[in-house]
Amino acid sequence: MQIAQVFQNTGSRTLEARLLFPLPEDAAIDRLTLIVDGKELPGRLMKKAEARRIYESIVRRQQDPALLEYMGQGLFQTRVFPIPPGARRRVEIRYSQLLKKDNGLVDLHLPTGTVKHSHRPIDTLNISVRIDSSSPIKTVFSPSHDVDIKRPDDHHAHGKLTLKNVFSPDDLRMFYGTKDGLVGMNLVSYRPDPKQDGYFLLLASPEVKLKKAKAVPKTVVFVIDRSGSMNGKKIEQAREALKYLVGRLGPRDTFNIVAYDTQVESFRPELQRVNDRSQKAALGFVDGLFAGGSTNIAGALTTALGMLVDKKRPNYVLFLTDGLPTVGERNEVQIAANARKANRVGARMYSFGVGFDVNSRLLDRLSRDHRGQSVYVRPNEDIEVQISKLYDRIGAPLLTKLAVNFEFDKAVRAGDPQPITRAYPRELTDLFRGEQLIWVGRYRKSGRVKVTLTGENGGDRRSFSFATSLADRSRDESHGFVEKLWALRRIGEIIDELDLNGTNQELVDELVRLSIAHGVMTPYTSFLADEDVNLAARDNTNRARVTATRKLAQASGESGFVQRRIKGRLQKASSVPAGGGGGGFAAGRFGNSGSDPTADRAVAGGSPHVVRPTVRNIGQKSFFLKERLWRDSTVTAEQEKRAIRITQYSRQYFDLAAAHRGTLAKYLAFNGPVLVNLDGKTYRIESPAGK
């Protein structure tokens, strides 16, 4: 590991600096070097007891508990080094660490949240991770951040993360797994309460250089809107995107192009095989597309789907529109029903909504019916970039018609409830080269299990299995991110059900319950973050139901666009905060990870929903700021009455923080009073007198 930080003295006097660096939990450090401006300085590794004393001293002296989350870990400390006025010092820490391996996954934990006690944000935080392995790398996954991962070959992986202007970056977690063969799989489980269903995360990744798999021929029909509203820059970008897509087709693929306005026109009456002649002709057809006329969505979709006749190969429809249906069938439910009837081969549909005028609910209905996804492009975004980005992911199918089976050592008896439930995505699509299947769900039955992934590759049925286990009870929260990830996707699915099938009180109740438990604020539950809202109030679900009914009725316009984009991001969520201090899903955000499922603000009455710092997610808990008190969402009114009162920075306070090897410390890292359930007891942490 190599970590570099630059410190600058902006004052007029020389500063004496001492660097403290928390060591990763359970780290086995075999070499550590400190370099200041090219000169190696001695440092000292401290044991946890001495580290705790130093942490307590800093926290008490600065009246800032931010460093508490590292209680129970080791510490590296340097001797004093000077920084003259106006000067900078570049500090490098280099160390080797033996990483833990669990369930076939190597776990990297990098303490990047050490600056949470700073009063100013970090301008730029750059993290680069290089993985070199003698065995083929399959799984590479970060549950804490949206890391840009590149896979040049099967033995190397590069991860890059850049965060700008961040106050409270979460610690970085990354996993990778190795396995010989076409597909590698890993399973992570988490069950904090053995009386409740557990949570699992299944990762499946194909090899990068496909040596053992056939190149799967596919059929793609591009459906492009050329109505009058596409005039100008939109149609120009759409033409360039189409040219790019046609150029990316493989020699064994078949394709066609359907362009529509008032009328529907096809490039050719039937599907075309890809060759130089057909591609050149298609490019000429694309150059001749000009905008004008109305929008016949129903006719375009039934024409495109009617061309697909071969069930043996994967079929894809890429559908682009920037407006509402104005010609032909205009009822969204009937349009969707006609499309389902016309799709005789199980084609996947990927819908692109351009601008705010689209019927976003119709696009989501189409994508769900045909096991694809919707992509929403803002008016100022480049259509070509968004379309080519998606096609780069789905252009090379490796396995189609996926299915996953769990076979337990102890057979499931007839009549017993299904051991695996509520798994998302609800419908598995295809596994593409360079992509990774991330499948989350809940389990009722624990113990040893054989997991099998099946799919078709070039007409051949392929099967991949591995043996693992589902935890009966988790010893700690190290895999707690699995529950958070499941909750995000479940919330996305609930919103989708409410959107497409109408209001359901049971689903609204669950939406409110999950929003409170996991601190995920949606456009329909954002009121829970208001300081004057009682989380236990009975009318919260009624308020959420009324809000959801009103907002989801908006099928088009900016509000409809934003709501479906938020919903889609929740359904496809792949990372959650690692824990830490001020990060988290505050008012629906993903902290500072860059993976913000609700980065678009929900619009109501023309006013954007404003995110306020009244919700914090730390570890497995969510805290809401109510009446100047941070409240653990699990604390009941009766528990609050019996709460044990402890003064911040007292000996009791630090002893509580250090309990269970410091695992409770992160729940006390607040500047101010907090009400929290810890280890079966309720505590009210009060500010010191005079604070």
ABEGO torsion letter per residue (X at the ends): XBBBBBBBBABABBBBBBBBBBBBBGBBBABBBBBBGGBBBBBBBBBAAAAAAAAAAAAAAAGBAAAAAABGBBBBBBBBBBBBBGBBBBBBBBBBBBBBBBGGBBBBBBBAAAAAABABBBABBBBBBBBBBABBBABBBBAABBBBBBBABAABBBBBBBBBGBABBBBBBBBBBBBBEABBBBBBBBBABAABBBBBBBBBBBBABBAABBBBBBBBBBBBBABAAABEAAAAAAAAAAAAAAAABBAABBBBBBBBBABBBBABABBBBBBAAAAAAAAAAAAABBBEEBBBAAAAAAAAAAABABAABBBBBBBBBABBBABEBABAAAAAAAAAAABAAGBBBBBBBBEAABBAAAAAAAAAAAGBBBBBBBAABBAAAAAAAAAAAAABBABBGBBBBBBBABBBBBGBBBABBGBOBABBBBBBBGBBBBBBBBBABBEBBBBBBBBBBGGBBBBBBBBBBBBABBABAAAAAAAAAAAAAAAAAAAAAAAAAEBBAAAAAAAAAAAAAAGBBBAAAAAAABAABBAABAAAAAAAAAAAAAAAABABEAAAAAAAAAAAAAAABABBBAEEBABEABGGBAEAAGBBAAABBBBBGGBBBBBBBABBBBEABBBBBBGGBBBBAABBAAAAAABBBBBBGBAAAAAAAABGGGAAAAAABBBEBBBBBBGGBBBBBBBBBGX
